[in-house]
């Protein structure tokens, strides 16, 4: 009889210890899952959450004194490739095209076209449009600010 009692006691202790360990691992998993969700939410930007690839077009003010406006088209393709086309309105008969690669700045919202020189070459990516930035990668302000937006086609 003593042997049976000791067996039940040992079995009960084993079950109690085993159940206690399962509870701790479930709590640990729940805590880790919430940490992962918080980390992902903190890194929300255009690069990882928008469908930014495609063609953007607009008519921008000319920065040189030889024209009034420039038709600009920017196609963002997979593998960070781009096609940048400009045509001075009323002056050029054909578009001037440049191809190359772009990269996102650390913020994940600004792209830079490294092969474009002598003009602003960075754009802020937004839903369905991009904003041409000035040479210091700052948003263009003032009465003409709306003229520096390219819409996705």
Backbone as a printed PyTorch tensor [residue, N CA C, xyz], in Angstrom:
tensor([[[  0.8190,  -1.1850,   0.0000],
         [  0.0000,   0.0000,   0.0000],
         [  0.8640,   1.2500,   0.0000]],

        [[  1.9700,   1.1900,   0.7840],
         [  2.8620,   2.3450,   0.8310],
         [  3.4960,   2.5720,  -0.5450]],

        [[  3.7820,   1.4690,  -1.2420],
         [  4.4010,   1.6030,  -2.5570],
         [  3.4520,   2.3080,  -3.5320]],

        [[  2.1670,   1.9970,  -3.4870],
         [  1.1840,   2.6070,  -4.3700],
         [  1.0390,   4.0890,  -4.0330]],

        [[  1.0100,   4.4460,  -2.7600],
         [  0.8880,   5.8470,  -2.3380],
         [  2.0960,   6.6580,  -2.7910]],

        [[  3.2620,   6.0950,  -2.6410],
         [  4.4820,   6.8060,  -3.0520],
         [  4.4720,   6.9790,  -4.5840]],

        [[  4.0000,   5.9540,  -5.3110],
         [  3.9200,   6.0570,  -6.7770],
         [  2.9740,   7.1770,  -7.1940]],

        [[  1.7900,   7.2490,  -6.5590],
         [  0.8390,   8.3140,  -6.8870],
         [  1.4060,   9.6860,  -6.5380]],

        [[  2.0870,   9.7800,  -5.4350],
         [  2.6750,  11.0390,  -5.0000],
         [  3.7560,  11.5050,  -5.9810]],

        [[  4.6320,  10.5940,  -6.3930],
         [  5.6750,  10.9450,  -7.3520],
         [  5.0800,  11.3200,  -8.7110]],

        [[  4.0750,  10.5700,  -9.1650],
         [  3.4180,  10.8700, -10.4380],
         [  2.7580,  12.2410, -10.3860]],

        [[  2.0880,  12.5470,  -9.2900],
         [  1.4350,  13.8580,  -9.1240],
         [  2.4510,  14.9830,  -9.1320]],

        [[  3.5840,  14.7830,  -8.4440],
         [  4.6320,  15.8100,  -8.4140],
         [  5.2020,  16.0150,  -9.8150]],

        [[  5.3940,  14.9390, -10.5460],
         [  5.9290,  15.0450, -11.9070],
         [  4.9690,  15.8170, -12.8130]],

        [[  3.6830,  15.5130, -12.7370],
         [  2.6750,  16.2070, -13.5420],
         [  2.6290,  17.6890, -13.1580]],

        [[  2.6770,  18.0030, -11.9060],
         [  2.6370,  19.3890, -11.4300],
         [  3.8280,  20.1860, -11.9760]],

        [[  5.0020,  19.5920, -11.9130],
         [  6.2140,  20.2700, -12.4100],
         [  6.1370,  20.4510, -13.9290]],

        [[  5.6940,  19.4120, -14.6400],
         [  5.6090,  19.4790, -16.1060],
         [  4.6080,  20.5420, -16.5470]],

        [[  3.4660,  20.6410, -15.8840],
         [  2.4600,  21.6500, -16.2440],
         [  2.9650,  23.0550, -15.9500]],

        [[  3.6980,  23.2160, -14.8940],
         [  4.2470,  24.5340, -14.5500],
         [  5.2000,  25.0340, -15.6200]],

        [[  6.0200,  24.1910, -16.2050],
         [  6.9640,  24.5820, -17.2550],
         [  6.2470,  24.9830, -18.5350]],

        [[  5.1420,  24.3070, -18.8910],
         [  4.3900,  24.6710, -20.1010],
         [  3.8480,  26.0900, -20.0000]],

        [[  3.3740,  26.4720, -18.8460],
         [  2.8210,  27.8040, -18.6600],
         [  3.8690,  28.8740, -18.9150]],

        [[  5.0820,  28.6740, -18.4330],
         [  6.1390,  29.6690, -18.6160],
         [  6.4880,  29.8220, -20.0830]],

        [[  6.5550,  28.7370, -20.8470],
         [  6.9210,  28.8580, -22.2600],
         [  5.8240,  29.5720, -23.0460]],

        [[  4.5550,  29.3930, -22.6780],
         [  3.4740,  30.1010, -23.3550],
         [  3.5890,  31.5940, -23.0880]],

        [[  3.8640,  32.0010, -21.8690],
         [  4.0270,  33.4200, -21.5490],
         [  5.2090,  33.9990, -22.3140]],

        [[  6.2830,  33.2810, -22.4020],
         [  7.4690,  33.7600, -23.1080],
         [  7.1570,  33.9910, -24.5820]],

        [[  6.4290,  33.0780, -25.1990],
         [  6.0720,  33.2180, -26.6120],
         [  5.1850,  34.4420, -26.8180]],

        [[  4.2220,  34.6510, -25.9540],
         [  3.3230,  35.7940, -26.0720],
         [  4.1030,  37.0980, -25.9690]],

        [[  5.0230,  37.1910, -25.0530],
         [  5.8230,  38.4020, -24.8790],
         [  6.6760,  38.6360, -26.1200]],

        [[  7.3260,  37.6030, -26.6430],
         [  8.1620,  37.7560, -27.8300],
         [  7.3420,  38.1690, -29.0430]],

        [[  6.1250,  37.6110, -29.2170],
         [  5.2870,  37.9930, -30.3490],
         [  4.9360,  39.4680, -30.3110]],

        [[  4.6090,  40.0000, -29.1450],
         [  4.2410,  41.4080, -29.0710],
         [  5.4410,  42.3090, -29.3330]],

        [[  6.6170,  41.8760, -28.9610],
         [  7.8240,  42.6660, -29.2370],
         [  8.0660,  42.7250, -30.7430]],

        [[  7.8780,  41.6270, -31.4410],
         [  8.0760,  41.6000, -32.8880],
         [  7.0760,  42.5270, -33.5700]],

        [[  5.8300,  42.5180, -33.1760],
         [  4.8140,  43.3820, -33.7700],
         [  5.1820,  44.8460, -33.5610]],

        [[  5.6160,  45.2100, -32.3720],
         [  6.0040,  46.5990, -32.1050],
         [  7.1830,  47.0130, -32.9700]],

        [[  8.1480,  46.1420, -33.1620],
         [  9.3240,  46.4640, -33.9750],
         [  8.9220,  46.7030, -35.4280]],

        [[  8.0470,  45.8820, -35.9800],
         [  7.6090,  46.0490, -37.3590],
         [  6.8530,  47.3640, -37.5200]],

        [[  5.9980,  47.7020, -36.5950],
         [  5.2070,  48.9280, -36.6890],
         [  6.0890,  50.1700, -36.6850]],

        [[  7.2230,  50.1350, -36.0120],
         [  8.1050,  51.2890, -35.9380],
         [  8.8410,  51.5490, -37.2490]],

        [[  8.9000,  50.6080, -38.1800],
         [  9.6590,  50.7580, -39.4110],
         [  8.7620,  50.9460, -40.6270]],

        [[  7.6020,  51.5260, -40.4750],
         [  6.6640,  51.7720, -41.5620],
         [  7.1850,  52.9230, -42.4170]],

        [[  7.4140,  52.6710, -43.7180],
         [  7.8600,  53.7280, -44.6230],
         [  7.4310,  53.3740, -46.0450]],

        [[  7.7270,  54.2620, -46.9890],
         [  7.3100,  54.0550, -48.3800],
         [  7.9630,  52.8250, -48.9920]],

        [[  9.2090,  52.5950, -48.6710],
         [  9.9450,  51.4810, -49.2730],
         [  9.3040,  50.1380, -48.9610]],

        [[  8.8530,  49.9450, -47.7270],
         [  8.3380,  48.6260, -47.3590],
         [  6.8160,  48.5410, -47.2890]],

        [[  6.0990,  49.6470, -47.5540],
         [  4.6510,  49.5540, -47.4160],
         [  3.8630,  50.1220, -48.5940]],

        [[  4.5030,  50.7780, -49.5480],
         [  3.7820,  51.3360, -50.6900],
         [  4.1400,  50.6000, -51.9770]],

        [[  3.2130,  50.5920, -52.9050],
         [  3.4730,  50.0760, -54.2440],
         [  3.9970,  51.2510, -55.0620]],

        [[  5.2540,  51.5860, -54.8770],
         [  5.8280,  52.8020, -55.4560],
         [  6.3600,  52.6080, -56.8750]],

        [[  6.6050,  51.3740, -57.3050],
         [  7.1290,  51.1580, -58.6560],
         [  6.0810,  51.5570, -59.6760]],

        [[  6.5210,  52.1840, -60.7660],
         [  5.6060,  52.6290, -61.8100],
         [  6.1140,  53.9210, -62.4270]],

        [[  5.2750,  54.5620, -63.2370],
         [  5.6460,  55.7770, -63.9440],
         [  4.9430,  56.9800, -63.3180]],

        [[  5.7150,  58.0230, -63.0580],
         [  5.2220,  59.2740, -62.4950],
         [  5.4680,  60.3810, -63.5160]],

        [[  4.4740,  61.2520, -63.7140],
         [  4.5980,  62.3220, -64.6960],
         [  4.1020,  63.6390, -64.1340]],

        [[  4.6680,  64.7280, -64.6720],
         [  4.2290,  66.0580, -64.2920],
         [  4.9240,  67.1170, -65.1250]],

        [[  4.4410,  68.3400, -65.0100],
         [  5.0710,  69.4860, -65.6730],
         [  5.5900,  70.3820, -64.5660]],

        [[  6.9070,  70.5030, -64.5120],
         [  7.5750,  71.2410, -63.4430],
         [  8.1220,  72.5650, -63.9640]],

        [[  8.2700,  73.5440, -63.0700],
         [  8.9210,  74.7940, -63.4800],
         [ 10.3660,  74.5190, -63.8890]],

        [[ 10.8410,  75.2420, -64.8730],
         [ 12.2170,  75.0930, -65.3370],
         [ 13.1420,  75.8560, -64.3900]],

        [[ 14.2400,  75.2230, -63.9810],
         [ 15.1600,  75.9080, -63.0640],
         [ 16.1490,  76.7950, -63.7960]],

        [[ 16.2830,  76.5910, -65.1170],
         [ 17.1700,  77.4350, -65.9260],
         [ 16.3600,  78.5460, -66.5800]],

        [[ 17.0280,  79.5710, -67.0300],
         [ 16.3370,  80.7040, -67.6510],
         [ 16.0100,  80.4560, -69.1160]],

        [[ 16.4000,  79.2980, -69.6680],
         [ 16.1690,  79.0370, -71.0870],
         [ 14.7960,  78.4250, -71.3890]],

        [[ 13.9680,  78.2100, -70.3580],
         [ 12.6310,  77.6450, -70.5850],
         [ 11.7100,  78.0100, -69.4250]],

        [[ 10.4060,  77.7450, -69.6310],
         [  9.4260,  78.0140, -68.5760],
         [  9.0420,  76.7520, -67.8100]],

        [[  8.8330,  75.6590, -68.5810],
         [  8.3770,  74.4220, -67.9530],
         [  9.0840,  73.2110, -68.5590]],

        [[  9.1030,  72.1360, -67.7780],
         [  9.7130,  70.8810, -68.2220],
         [  8.7140,  69.7520, -67.9990]],

        [[  8.4760,  68.9690, -69.0460],
         [  7.6970,  67.7440, -68.8950],
         [  8.6550,  66.7020, -68.3340]],

        [[  8.3040,  66.1420, -67.2020],
         [  9.1900,  65.1710, -66.5630],
         [  8.4390,  63.8630, -66.3790]],

        [[  9.1010,  62.7710, -66.7130],
         [  8.5680,  61.4350, -66.4990],
         [  9.6460,  60.6220, -65.7850]],

        [[  9.2460,  59.9410, -64.7280],
         [ 10.1750,  59.1040, -63.9730],
         [  9.5470,  57.7320, -63.7860]],

        [[ 10.2090,  56.7310, -64.3470],
         [  9.7300,  55.3560, -64.2050],
         [ 10.6340,  54.6350, -63.2160]],

        [[ 10.0470,  54.1670, -62.1190],
         [ 10.7620,  53.3910, -61.1060],
         [ 10.4640,  51.9190, -61.3580]],

        [[ 11.5070,  51.1590, -61.5880],
         [ 11.3560,  49.7530, -61.9550],
         [ 11.9340,  48.8510, -60.8550]],

        [[ 11.6530,  47.5350, -60.9680],
         [ 12.2450,  46.5960, -60.0080],
         [ 13.7730,  46.6530, -60.0640]],

        [[ 14.3930,  46.1330, -59.0640],
         [ 15.8570,  46.1000, -58.9510],
         [ 16.4630,  47.4940, -58.8950]],

        [[ 15.6890,  48.4710, -58.4070],
         [ 16.1530,  49.8580, -58.2160],
         [ 16.6460,  50.5230, -59.5000]],

        [[ 16.0570,  50.1870, -60.6190],
         [ 16.3820,  50.8170, -61.8990],
         [ 15.3730,  51.9350, -62.1680]],

        [[ 15.8050,  52.9700, -62.9280],
         [ 14.8910,  54.0520, -63.2980],
         [ 15.1390,  54.5080, -64.7260]],

        [[ 14.1070,  55.1570, -65.3010],
         [ 14.2150,  55.8730, -66.5720],
         [ 13.6790,  57.2670, -66.2890]],

        [[ 14.5010,  58.2760, -66.5200],
         [ 14.1980,  59.6810, -66.2340],
         [ 14.1660,  60.4200, -67.5700]],

        [[ 13.0150,  60.9790, -67.9320],
         [ 12.8640,  61.6580, -69.2210],
         [ 12.4300,  63.0980, -68.9850]],

        [[ 13.0860,  64.0290, -69.6810],
         [ 12.7010,  65.4380, -69.6050],
         [ 12.5690,  66.0140, -71.0110]],

        [[ 11.6860,  66.9890, -71.1210],
         [ 11.4960,  67.7080, -72.3820],
         [ 11.0950,  69.1370, -72.0410]],

        [[ 11.8890,  70.0980, -72.4980],
         [ 11.5600,  71.5010, -72.2540],
         [ 10.3820,  71.8790, -73.1480]],

        [[  9.3050,  72.3360, -72.5300],
         [  8.0720,  72.6600, -73.2420],
         [  8.3270,  73.8200, -74.1990]],

        [[  7.9610,  73.6230, -75.4760],
         [  8.1100,  74.6600, -76.4860],
         [  9.5120,  74.7960, -77.0560]],

        [[ 10.4700,  74.0070, -76.5700],
         [ 11.8530,  74.1230, -77.0490],
         [ 12.3410,  72.8070, -77.6420]],

        [[ 12.2500,  71.7310, -76.8880],
         [ 12.7750,  70.4340, -77.3250],
         [ 11.7430,  69.6800, -78.1560]],

        [[ 12.2240,  69.0220, -79.2010],
         [ 11.3570,  68.1680, -80.0120],
         [ 11.3250,  66.7420, -79.4770]],

        [[ 12.4000,  66.3340, -78.8430],
         [ 12.4930,  64.9810, -78.3040],
         [ 12.8440,  65.0240, -76.8250]],

        [[ 12.5150,  63.9450, -76.1550],
         [ 12.8430,  63.8230, -74.7340],
         [ 14.3210,  63.4880, -74.5540]],

        [[ 14.8840,  63.9880, -73.4830],
         [ 16.2350,  63.6050, -73.0730],
         [ 16.0710,  62.5410, -71.9990]],

        [[ 16.5960,  61.3390, -72.2580],
         [ 16.4050,  60.2310, -71.3150],
         [ 17.7150,  59.8640, -70.6310]],

        [[ 17.5850,  59.5510, -69.3490],
         [ 18.6990,  59.0500, -68.5580],
         [ 18.2120,  57.8060, -67.8250]],

        [[ 19.0390,  56.7780, -67.8000],
         [ 18.7130,  55.5640, -67.0530],
         [ 19.7740,  55.3450, -65.9950]],

        [[ 19.4190,  54.6120, -65.0020],
         [ 20.3800,  54.3180, -63.9510],
         [ 19.7210,  53.6060, -62.7900]],

        [[ 20.3260,  53.7400, -61.6300],
         [ 19.8020,  53.1080, -60.4250],
         [ 19.4580,  54.1790, -59.3910]],

        [[ 18.4760,  53.8600, -58.5800],
         [ 18.1080,  54.7380, -57.4700],
         [ 18.2880,  53.9690, -56.1730]],

        [[ 18.3910,  54.7170, -55.0920],
         [ 18.4240,  54.0820, -53.7750],
         [ 17.5520,  54.8830, -52.8200]],

        [[ 17.0740,  54.2110, -51.8010],
         [ 16.3120,  54.8710, -50.7480],
         [ 17.2780,  55.3850, -49.6920]],

        [[ 17.0130,  56.5710, -49.2100],
         [ 17.7720,  57.0930, -48.0890],
         [ 17.3750,  56.3040, -46.8430]],

        [[ 18.0510,  56.5430, -45.7530],
         [ 17.8280,  55.8030, -44.5070],
         [ 16.3810,  55.9050, -44.0060]],

        [[ 15.6990,  57.0180, -44.2930],
         [ 14.3170,  57.1900, -43.8240],
         [ 13.3310,  56.2600, -44.5240]],

        [[ 13.7330,  55.6740, -45.6760],
         [ 12.8630,  54.7710, -46.4100],
         [ 11.7790,  55.4710, -47.2050]],

        [[ 11.7810,  56.8000, -47.2510],
         [ 10.7650,  57.5730, -47.9680],
         [ 11.3410,  58.4200, -49.0970]],

        [[ 12.6390,  58.6120, -49.1240],
         [ 13.2840,  59.4750, -50.1080],
         [ 14.1660,  58.6380, -51.0260]],

        [[ 13.9510,  58.8020, -52.3420],
         [ 14.8100,  58.1200, -53.3040],
         [ 15.7640,  59.1340, -53.9270]],

        [[ 16.9320,  58.6530, -54.3040],
         [ 17.9490,  59.4840, -54.9370],
         [ 18.3640,  58.8140, -56.2420]],

        [[ 18.3690,  59.6150, -57.3190],
         [ 18.8020,  59.1480, -58.6370],
         [ 20.2440,  59.6010, -58.8150]],

        [[ 21.1710,  58.7190, -58.5940],
         [ 22.5880,  59.0970, -58.5640],
         [ 23.1280,  59.5430, -59.9160]],

        [[ 22.5760,  59.0470, -61.0130],
         [ 23.0960,  59.3920, -62.3300],
         [ 22.5870,  60.7570, -62.8350]],

        [[ 21.6850,  61.3920, -62.1200],
         [ 21.1630,  62.7000, -62.5070],
         [ 22.0440,  63.7590, -61.8500]],

        [[ 22.5430,  64.6980, -62.6650],
         [ 23.4480,  65.7280, -62.1420],
         [ 22.9560,  67.1170, -62.5610]],

        [[ 23.3910,  68.1230, -61.8360],
         [ 23.1110,  69.5320, -62.1100],
         [ 21.6610,  69.9630, -61.8970]],

        [[ 20.8090,  69.0760, -61.4650],
         [ 19.4230,  69.3950, -61.1080],
         [ 19.0790,  68.5890, -59.8590]],

        [[ 18.0280,  68.9820, -59.1510],
         [ 17.6350,  68.1680, -57.9850],
         [ 17.3650,  66.7290, -58.4070]],

        [[ 17.9190,  65.7900, -57.6650],
         [ 17.8190,  64.3770, -58.0390],
         [ 17.2040,  63.4970, -56.9580]],

        [[ 16.4700,  64.1070, -56.0260],
         [ 15.8370,  63.3150, -54.9720],
         [ 14.3390,  63.5960, -54.9400]],

        [[ 13.5860,  62.5560, -54.5410],
         [ 12.1340,  62.6250, -54.5430],
         [ 11.6020,  61.9830, -53.2670]],

        [[ 10.5610,  62.5900, -52.7130],
         [  9.8660,  62.0210, -51.5570],
         [  8.7180,  61.1790, -52.0950]],

        [[  8.6660,  59.9090, -51.7140],
         [  7.6690,  58.9720, -52.2190],
         [  6.4450,  58.9880, -51.3120]],

        [[  5.2770,  59.1550, -51.9260],
         [  4.0130,  59.1700, -51.2070],
         [  3.0360,  58.2440, -51.9410]],

        [[  1.8520,  58.0690, -51.4190],
         [  0.8460,  57.2160, -52.0470],
         [  0.3710,  57.8370, -53.3540]],

        [[  0.7210,  57.2190, -54.4900],
         [  0.2520,  57.6570, -55.7960],
         [  0.9350,  58.8880, -56.3610]],

        [[  1.9740,  59.3910, -55.6920],
         [  2.6900,  60.5680, -56.1960],
         [  4.0590,  60.6560, -55.5520]],

        [[  4.9200,  61.4300, -56.1940],
         [  6.2200,  61.7240, -55.6040],
         [  6.4600,  63.2280, -55.7020]],

        [[  7.1940,  63.7520, -54.7370],
         [  7.5060,  65.1750, -54.6710],
         [  8.9810,  65.3570, -54.9960]],

        [[  9.2710,  66.2130, -55.9820],
         [ 10.6680,  66.5300, -56.2360],
         [ 11.1590,  67.4020, -55.0800]],

        [[ 12.3210,  67.0780, -54.5510],
         [ 12.9060,  67.8230, -53.4450],
         [ 13.9680,  68.7690, -53.9880]],

        [[ 14.3580,  69.7490, -53.1790],
         [ 15.4060,  70.6720, -53.6230],
         [ 16.7810,  69.9830, -53.5340]],

        [[ 17.8290,  70.7060, -53.8720],
         [ 19.1790,  70.1010, -53.8880],
         [ 19.6490,  69.6430, -52.5150]],

        [[ 19.0190,  70.1450, -51.4450],
         [ 19.3660,  69.7390, -50.0790],
         [ 18.4190,  68.6660, -49.5400]],

        [[ 17.6490,  68.0640, -50.4130],
         [ 16.6560,  67.0390, -50.0720],
         [ 15.6010,  67.5560, -49.1060]],

        [[ 15.2010,  68.7920, -49.2800],
         [ 14.1310,  69.4070, -48.4780],
         [ 12.9140,  69.6160, -49.3660]],

        [[ 11.7340,  69.5280, -48.7730],
         [ 10.5080,  69.7490, -49.5140],
         [ 10.4510,  71.1980, -49.9830]],

        [[ 10.0420,  71.3900, -51.2260],
         [  9.9260,  72.7340, -51.7910],
         [  8.6760,  73.3820, -51.2210]],

        [[  8.8280,  74.5460, -50.6550],
         [  7.7420,  75.2780, -50.0000],
         [  7.3560,  76.4920, -50.8460]],

        [[  6.2730,  77.1160, -50.5050],
         [  5.8720,  78.3610, -51.1500],
         [  4.7130,  78.1740, -52.1130]],

        [[  4.4570,  79.2370, -52.8720],
         [  3.2970,  79.2520, -53.7630],
         [  3.4190,  78.2480, -54.9070]],

        [[  4.6350,  77.9070, -55.3090],
         [  4.8410,  76.9600, -56.4070],
         [  5.0450,  75.5220, -55.9400]],

        [[  4.8750,  75.2450, -54.6770],
         [  5.1580,  73.9060, -54.1390],
         [  4.3700,  72.8050, -54.8440]],

        [[  3.1290,  73.0710, -55.1990],
         [  2.2840,  72.0680, -55.8680],
         [  2.7770,  71.7450, -57.2770]],

        [[  3.6220,  72.5850, -57.8380],
         [  4.1300,  72.3620, -59.1910],
         [  5.2540,  71.3180, -59.2280]],

        [[  5.7200,  70.8840, -58.0760],
         [  6.8250,  69.9200, -58.0020],
         [  6.3570,  68.5250, -57.6230]],

        [[  5.1230,  68.2100, -57.9890],
         [  4.5340,  66.8910, -57.6990],
         [  4.3600,  66.1280, -58.9980]],

        [[  4.8120,  64.8820, -59.0040],
         [  4.6090,  63.9850, -60.1430],
         [  3.5680,  62.9390, -59.7240]],

        [[  2.5790,  62.7390, -60.5760],
         [  1.5030,  61.7830, -60.2770],
         [  1.7580,  60.4500, -60.9410]],

        [[  1.3890,  59.3930, -60.2420],
         [  1.5670,  58.0440, -60.7830],
         [  0.5180,  57.7860, -61.8590]],

        [[  0.9520,  57.2290, -62.9730],
         [  0.0600,  56.9350, -64.1070],
         [ -0.3320,  55.4760, -64.1080]]])
